[in-house]
Amino acid sequence: MDGPWQIRRARTADGRRLVPLERRCFSDPWSAEAFEELFSSPFGHGFVAEHLGEIDGYLVARAVAGEGEILNLAVAPEVRGQGLGARLLTAALDSLVRAGAREVFLEVREGNLTAQSLYTHRGFRPIGRRTRYYRNPVEDAIVLRLALPGGA
C-alpha cells in the first residue's frame, strides 16, 4: 500500500521536528543536534514521510567508502503496518546505491521481530551479534547485511 505520505529527503531543519517521534519510538533517543549533524554531513542520508504537515516516519543512514549503514528507522505507532517503513527503506537503499555503497549494514534489537522481518524480506541477512549493544533496556543486537547492486 502506498498510503498518503510524501517521502522526501530530510533537511537540517527537520532535526528538531523528528525528536518527538524519536522519543515515542526509542528508549534511547537521538537529540535534535545529532539529527542536524547527520543531515548536514556529506555522508548523511535522511528521509522523512510527511502527511498533512506531520512527520509520521523517518529513516537515517550514512554512506562512507562504499559501505552504507542504516542508523535509525522510525514509524509512528498509529500508522505501522501500512508499508511506510518499507517505503522509507526503499528510498534509503536507492540513495545509498547512488552514493556508491556496495553493501549496507544495520543493527536491530534481537526482540524486534517486526523490524527483522522487514529487513530480511528486503534481502538483509544476519552476519553477527553485538552482545548487550542496546542500553535501555539492555538487549543484544543482530547485525544484518545486504549486498547492493554492483556489490559483493
Contact map, one row per residue, 1 for C-alpha under 8 A:
11100000000000000000000000000000000000000000000000000000000000000000000000000000011000000000000000000000000000000000000000000000000000000000000000000000
11111000000000000000000000000000000000000000000000000000000000000000000000000000011100100000000000000000000000000000000000000000000000000000000000000000
11111000000000000000000000000000000000000000000000000000000000000000000000000000011100000000000000000000000000000000000000000000000000000000000000000000
01111100000000000000000000000000000000000000000000100000000000000000000000000000000000000000000000000000000000000000000000000000000000000000000000000000
01111110000000000000000000000000000000000000000011100000000000000000000000000000000100000000000000000000000000000000000000000000000000000000000000000000
00011111000000000000000000000000000000000000000011100000000000000000000000000000000000000000000000000000000000000000000000000000000000000000000000000000
00001111100000000000000000000000000000000000001111000000000000000000000000000000000000110010000000000000000000000000000000000000000000000000000000000000
00000111110000000000000000000000000000000000001111000000000000000000000000000000000000000000000000000000000000000000000000000000000000000000000000000000
00000011111000000000000000000000000000000000111100000000000000000000000000000000000000000000000000000000000000000000000000000000000000000000000000000000
00000001111101000000000000000000000000100000111100000000000000000000000000000000000000000000000000000000000000000000000000000000000000000000000000000000
00000000111111100000000000000000000000110000010000000000000000000000000000000000000000000000000000000000000000000000000000000000000000000000000000000000
00000000011111100000000000000000001110110000000000000000000000000000000000000000000000000000000000000000000000000000000000000000000000000000000000000000
00000000001111111000000000000000000100000000000000000000000000000000000000000000000000000000000000000000000000000000000000000000000000000000000000000000
00000000011111111100000000000000001100000000000000000000000000000000000000000000000000000000000000000000000000000000000000000000000000000000000000000000
00000000001111111110000000000001111100100000000000000000000000000000000000000000000000000000000000000000000000000000000000000000000000000000000000000000
00000000000011111110000000000001101100000000000000000000000000000000000000000000000000000000000000000000000000000000000000000000000000000000000000000000
00000000000011111111000000000001000000000000000000000010000000000000000000000000000000000000000000000000000000000000000000000000000000000000000000000000
00000000000001111111110000000001000000000000000000000010010000000000000000000000000000000000000000000000000000000000000000000000000000000000000000000000
00000000000000111111111000001111000000000000000000000000000000000000000000000000000000000000000000000000000000000000000000000000000000000000000000000000
00000000000000001111111100000000000000000000000000000000000000000000000000000000000000000000000000000000000000000000000000000000000000000000000000000000
00000000000000000111111110000000000000000000000000000001100000000000000001110000000000000000000000000000000000000000000000000000000000000000000000000000
00000000000000000111111111001100000000000000000000000000000000000000000001000000000000000000000000000000000000000000000000000000000000000000000000000000
00000000000000000011111111111100000000000000000000000000000000000000000000000000000000000000000000000000000000000000000000000000000000000000000000000000
00000000000000000001111111100000000000000000000000000000000000000000000000010000000000000000000000000000000000000000000000000000000000000000000000000000
00000000000000000000111111100000000000000000000000000000000000000000000001111000000000000000000000000000000000000000000000000000000000000000000000000000
00000000000000000000011111111000000000000000000000000000000000000000000000000000000000000000000000000000000000000000000000000000000000000000000000000000
00000000000000000000001111111000000000000000000000000000000000000000000000000000000000000000000000000000000000000000000000000000000000011000000000000000
00000000000000000000001001111100000000000000000000000000000000000000000000000000000000000000000000000000000000000000000000000000000000110000000000000000
00000000000000000010011001111110000000000000000000000000000000000000000000000000000000000000000000000000000000000000000000000000000000000000000000000000
00000000000000000010011000011111011000000000000000000000000000000000000000000000000000000000000000000000000000000000000000000000000000000000000000000000
00000000000000000010000000001111111000000000000000000000000000000000000000000000000000000000000000000000000000000000000000000000000000000000000000000000
00000000000000111110000000000111111100000000000000000000000000000000000000000000000000000000000000000000000000000000000000000000000000000000000000000000
00000000000000110000000000000011111110000000000000000000000000000000000000000000000000000000000000000000000000000000000000000000000000000000000000000000
00000000000000100000000000000111111111000000000000000000000000000000000000000000000000000000000000000000000000000000000000000000000000000000000000000000
00000000000101110000000000000111111111100000000000000000000000000000000000000000000000000000000000000000000000000000000000000000000000000000000000000000
00000000000111110000000000000001111111110000000000000000000000000000000000000000000000000000000000000000000000000000000000000000000000000000000000000000
00000000000100000000000000000000111111111000000000000000000000000000000000000000000000000000000000000000000000000000000000000000000000000000000000000000
00000000000000000000000000000000011111111011100000000000000000000000000000000000000000000000000000000000000000000000000000000000000000000000000000000000
00000000011100100000000000000000001111111101110000000000000000000000000000000000000000000000000000000000000000000000000000000000000000000000000000000000
00000000001100000000000000000000000111111101000000000000000000000000000000000000000000000000000000000000000000000000000000000000000000000000000000000000
00000000000000000000000000000000000011111111000000000000000000000000000000000000000000000000000000000000000000000000000000000000000000000000000000000000
00000000000000000000000000000000000000111111000000000000000000000000000000000000000000000000000000000000000000000000000000000000000000000000000000000000
00000000000000000000000000000000000001001111100000000000000001110000000000000000000000000000000000000000000000000000000000000000000000000000000000000000
00000000000000000000000000000000000001111111110000000000000111100000000000000000000000000000000000000000000000000000000000000000000000000000000000000000
00000000110000000000000000000000000001100011111000000000000111100000000000000000000000000001001100000000000000000000000000000000000000000000000000000000
00000000111000000000000000000000000000100001111100000000011110000000000000000000000000000001000000000000000000000000000000000000000000000000000000000000
00000011110000000000000000000000000000000000111110000000011100000000000000000000000000010011000000000000000000000000000000000000000000000000000000000000
00000011110000000000000000000000000000000000011111000011111000000000000000000000000000010000000000000000000000000000000000000000000000000000000000000000
00001111000000000000000000000000000000000000001111100011110000000000000000000000000100010000000000000000000000000000000000000000000000000000000000000000
00001111000000000000000000000000000000000000000111111111100000000000000000000000000000000000000000000000000000000000000000000000000000000000000000000000
00011100000000000000000000000000000000000000000011111111000000000000000000000000000000000000000000000000000000000000000000000000000000000000000000000000
00000000000000000000000000000000000000000000000001111100000000000000000000000000000000000000000000000000000000000000000000000000000000000000000000000000
00000000000000000000000000000000000000000000000001111110000000000000000000000000000000000000000000000000000000000000000000000000000000000000000000000000
00000000000000000000000000000000000000000000000001111111000000000000000000000000000000000000000000000000000000000000000000000000000000000000000000000000
00000000000000001100000000000000000000000000000111101111110000000000000000000000000000000000000000000000000000000000000000000000000000000000000000000000
00000000000000000000100000000000000000000000000111100111110000000000000000110010000000000000000000000000000000000000000000000000000000000000000000000000
00000000000000000000100000000000000000000000000111000011111000000000000011110000000110010000000000000000000000000000000000000000000000000000000000000000
00000000000000000100000000000000000000000000011110000011111100000000000111100000000000010000000000000000000000000000000000000000000000000000000000000000
00000000000000000000000000000000000000000000011100000000111110000000011111000000000000011001000000000000000000000000000000000000000000000000000000000000
00000000000000000000000000000000000000000001111000000000011111000000011110000000000000000001000000000000000000000000000000000000000000000000000000000000
00000000000000000000000000000000000000000001110000000000001111100001111100000000000000000001000000000000000000000000000000000000000000000000000000000000
00000000000000000000000000000000000000000011100000000000000111110001111000000000000000000000000100000000000000000000000000000000000000000000000000000000
00000000000000000000000000000000000000000011100000000000000011111111100000000000000000000000000100111000000000000000000000000000000000000000000000000000
00000000000000000000000000000000000000000010000000000000000001111111000000000000000000000000000000001000000000000000000000000000000000000000000000000000
00000000000000000000000000000000000000000000000000000000000000111110000000000000000000000000000000011000000000000000000000000000000000000000000000000000
00000000000000000000000000000000000000000000000000000000000000111111000000000000000000000000000000011110000000000000000000000000000000000000000000000000
00000000000000000000000000000000000000000000000000000000000000111111100000000000000000000000000000011111100000000000000000000000000000000000000000000000
00000000000000000000000000000000000000000000000000000000000011110111110000000000000000000000000100001111100000000000000000000000000000000000000000000000
00000000000000000000000000000000000000000000000000000000000011100011111000000000000000000000000000000001110000000000000000000000000000000000000000000000
00000000000000000000000000000000000000000000000000000000001111000001111110000000000000000000000000000001110000000000000000000000000000000000000000000000
00000000000000000000000000000000000000000000000000000000001111000000111110000000000000000000000000000000011000000000000000000000000000000000000000000000
00000000000000000000000000000000000000000000000000000000011110000000011111000000000000000000000000000000000000000000000000000000000000000000000000000000
00000000000000000000000000000000000000000000000000000000111100000000011111100000000010010000000000000000000000000000000000000000000000000000000000000000
00000000000000000000110010000000000000000000000000000000111000000000000111110000000010000000000000000000000000000000000000000000000000000000000000000000
00000000000000000000100010000000000000000000000000000001110000000000000011111011000110000000000000000000000000000000000000000000000000000000000000000000
00000000000000000000100110000000000000000000000000000001100000000000000001111111000000000000000000000000000000000000000000000000000000000000000000000000
00000000000000000000000010000000000000000000000000000000000000000000000000111111000000000000000000000000000000000000000000000000000000000000000000000000
00000000000000000000000000000000000000000000000000000000000000000000000000011111000000000000000000000000000000000000000000000000000000000000000000000000
00000000000000000000000000000000000000000000000000000001000000000000000000111111110100000000000000000000000000000000000000000000000000000000000000000000
00000000000000000000000000000000000000000000000000000000000000000000000000111111111110000000000000000000000000000000000000000000000000000000000000000000
00000000000000000000000000000000000000000000000000000000000000000000000000000011111100000000000000000000000000000000000000000000000000000000000000000000
11100000000000000000000000000000000000000000000000000000000000000000000000000011111100000000000000000000000000000000000000000000000000000000000000000000
11100000000000000000000000000000000000000000000000000000000000000000000000000001111111100000000000000000000000000000000000000000000000000000000000000000
01101000000000000000000000000000000000000000000010000000100000000000000000100011111111110000000000000000000000000000000000000000000000000000000000000000
00000000000000000000000000000000000000000000000000000000100000000000000011100001001111111000000000000000000000000000010000000000000000000000000000000000
00000000000000000000000000000000000000000000000000000000000000000000000000000000001111111100000000000000000000000000010000000000000000000000000000000000
01000010000000000000000000000000000000000000000000000000000000000000000000000000001111111110000000000000000000000000000000000000000000000000000000000000
00000010000000000000000000000000000000000000001110000000111000000000000010000000000111111111000000000000000000000000000000000000000000000000000000000000
00000000000000000000000000000000000000000000000000000000001000000000000000000000000011111111100000000000000000000000000000000000000000000000000000000000
00000000000000000000000000000000000000000000000000000000000000000000000000000000000001111111110000000000000000000000000000000000000000000000000000000000
00000010000000000000000000000000000000000000001000000000000000000000000000000000000000111111111000000000000000000000000000000000000000000000000000000000
00000000000000000000000000000000000000000000111000000000001110000000000000000000000000011111111100000000000000000000000000000000000000000000000000000000
00000000000000000000000000000000000000000000000000000000000000000000000000000000000000001111111110000000000000000000000000000000000000000000000000000000
00000000000000000000000000000000000000000000000000000000000000000000000000000000000000000111111111000000000000000000000000000000000000000000000000000000
00000000000000000000000000000000000000000000100000000000000000000000000000000000000000000011111111100000000000000000000000000000000000000000000000000000
00000000000000000000000000000000000000000000100000000000000001100001000000000000000000000001111111111000000000000000000000000000000000000000000000000000
00000000000000000000000000000000000000000000000000000000000000000000000000000000000000000000111111111100000000000000000000000000000000000000000000011000
00000000000000000000000000000000000000000000000000000000000000000000000000000000000000000000011111111000000000000000000000000000000000000000000000000000
00000000000000000000000000000000000000000000000000000000000000100000000000000000000000000000001111111000000000000000000000000000000000000000000000000000
00000000000000000000000000000000000000000000000000000000000000101110000000000000000000000000000111111100000000000000000000000000000000000000000000000000
00000000000000000000000000000000000000000000000000000000000000111111000000000000000000000000000111111111000000000000000000000000000000000000000000010010
00000000000000000000000000000000000000000000000000000000000000000111000000000000000000000000000010011111000000000000000000000000000000000000000000111111
00000000000000000000000000000000000000000000000000000000000000000111000000000000000000000000000000001111100000000000000000000000000000000000000011110011
00000000000000000000000000000000000000000000000000000000000000000011110000000000000000000000000000001111110000000000000000000000000000000000000011110000
00000000000000000000000000000000000000000000000000000000000000000011110000000000000000000000000000000011111000000000000000000000000000000000001111000000
00000000000000000000000000000000000000000000000000000000000000000000111000000000000000000000000000000001111100000000000000000000000000000000001110000000
00000000000000000000000000000000000000000000000000000000000000000000001000000000000000000000000000000000111110000000000000000000000000000000111100000000
00000000000000000000000000000000000000000000000000000000000000000000000000000000000000000000000000000000011111010011000000000000000000000000111100000000
00000000000000000000000000000000000000000000000000000000000000000000000000000000000000000000000000000000001111110000000000000000000001000011110000000000
00000000000000000000000000000000000000000000000000000000000000000000000000000000000000000000000000000000000111111000000000000000000000000011110000000000
00000000000000000000000000000000000000000000000000000000000000000000000000000000000000000000000000000000000011111000000000000000000000000010000000000000
00000000000000000000000000000000000000000000000000000000000000000000000000000000000000000000000000000000000111111111000000000000000000000000000000000000
00000000000000000000000000000000000000000000000000000000000000000000000000000000000000000000000000000000000001111111100000000000000000000000000000000000
00000000000000000000000000000000000000000000000000000000000000000000000000000000000000000000000000000000000000011111110000000000000000000000000000000000
00000000000000000000000000000000000000000000000000000000000000000000000000000000000000000000000000000000000100011111111000000000000000000000000000000000
00000000000000000000000000000000000000000000000000000000000000000000000000000000000000000000000000000000000100011111111100000000000000000000000000000000
00000000000000000000000000000000000000000000000000000000000000000000000000000000000000000000000000000000000000001111111110000000000000000000000000000000
00000000000000000000000000000000000000000000000000000000000000000000000000000000000011000000000000000000000000000111111111000000000000000000000000000000
00000000000000000000000000000000000000000000000000000000000000000000000000000000000000000000000000000000000000000011111111110000000000000000000000000000
00000000000000000000000000000000000000000000000000000000000000000000000000000000000000000000000000000000000000000001111111111000000000000000000000000000
00000000000000000000000000000000000000000000000000000000000000000000000000000000000000000000000000000000000000000000111111110000000000000000000000000000
00000000000000000000000000000000000000000000000000000000000000000000000000000000000000000000000000000000000000000000011111110000000000000000000000000000
00000000000000000000000000000000000000000000000000000000000000000000000000000000000000000000000000000000000000000000001111111000000000000000000001000000
00000000000000000000000000000000000000000000000000000000000000000000000000000000000000000000000000000000000000000000001111111100000000000000000111100000
00000000000000000000000000000000000000000000000000000000000000000000000000000000000000000000000000000000000000000000000100111110000000000000000111000000
00000000000000000000000000000000000000000000000000000000000000000000000000000000000000000000000000000000000000000000000000011111000000000000011110000000
00000000000000000000000000000000000000000000000000000000000000000000000000000000000000000000000000000000000000000000000000001111100000000000011110000000
00000000000000000000000000000000000000000000000000000000000000000000000000000000000000000000000000000000000000000000000000000111110000000000011100000000
00000000000000000000000000000000000000000000000000000000000000000000000000000000000000000000000000000000000000000000000000000011111000000001111000000000
00000000000000000000000000000000000000000000000000000000000000000000000000000000000000000000000000000000000000000000000000000001111110000001111000000000
00000000000000000000000000000000000000000000000000000000000000000000000000000000000000000000000000000000000000000000000000000000111110000011100000000000
00000000000000000000000000000000000000000000000000000000000000000000000000000000000000000000000000000000000000000000000000000000011111100111100000000000
00000000000000000000000000000000000000000000000000000000000000000000000000000000000000000000000000000000000000000000000000000000011111100111100000000000
00000000000000000000000000000000000000000000000000000000000000000000000000000000000000000000000000000000000010000000000000000000000111111111100000000000
00000000000000000000000000010000000000000000000000000000000000000000000000000000000000000000000000000000000000000000000000000000000111111110000000000000
00000000000000000000000000110000000000000000000000000000000000000000000000000000000000000000000000000000000000000000000000000000000001111110000000000000
00000000000000000000000000100000000000000000000000000000000000000000000000000000000000000000000000000000000000000000000000000000000001111110000000000000
00000000000000000000000000000000000000000000000000000000000000000000000000000000000000000000000000000000000000000000000000000000000111111111000000000000
00000000000000000000000000000000000000000000000000000000000000000000000000000000000000000000000000000000000011100000000000000000001111111111100000000000
00000000000000000000000000000000000000000000000000000000000000000000000000000000000000000000000000000000000011000000000000000000111111000111110000000000
00000000000000000000000000000000000000000000000000000000000000000000000000000000000000000000000000000000001111000000000000000000111111000011111000000000
00000000000000000000000000000000000000000000000000000000000000000000000000000000000000000000000000000000001111000000000000000111110000000001111100000000
00000000000000000000000000000000000000000000000000000000000000000000000000000000000000000000000000000000111100000000000000000111110000000000111110000000
00000000000000000000000000000000000000000000000000000000000000000000000000000000000000000000000000000000111100000000000000011111000000000000011111000000
00000000000000000000000000000000000000000000000000000000000000000000000000000000000000000000000000000011110000000000000000011110000000000000001111100000
00000000000000000000000000000000000000000000000000000000000000000000000000000000000000000000000000000011100000000000000000111000000000000000000111110000
00000000000000000000000000000000000000000000000000000000000000000000000000000000000000000000000000000111000000000000000000010000000000000000000011111011
00000000000000000000000000000000000000000000000000000000000000000000000000000000000000000000000010001111000000000000000000000000000000000000000001111111
00000000000000000000000000000000000000000000000000000000000000000000000000000000000000000000000010000100000000000000000000000000000000000000000000111110
00000000000000000000000000000000000000000000000000000000000000000000000000000000000000000000000000000100000000000000000000000000000000000000000000011111
00000000000000000000000000000000000000000000000000000000000000000000000000000000000000000000000000001110000000000000000000000000000000000000000000111111
00000000000000000000000000000000000000000000000000000000000000000000000000000000000000000000000000000110000000000000000000000000000000000000000000110111
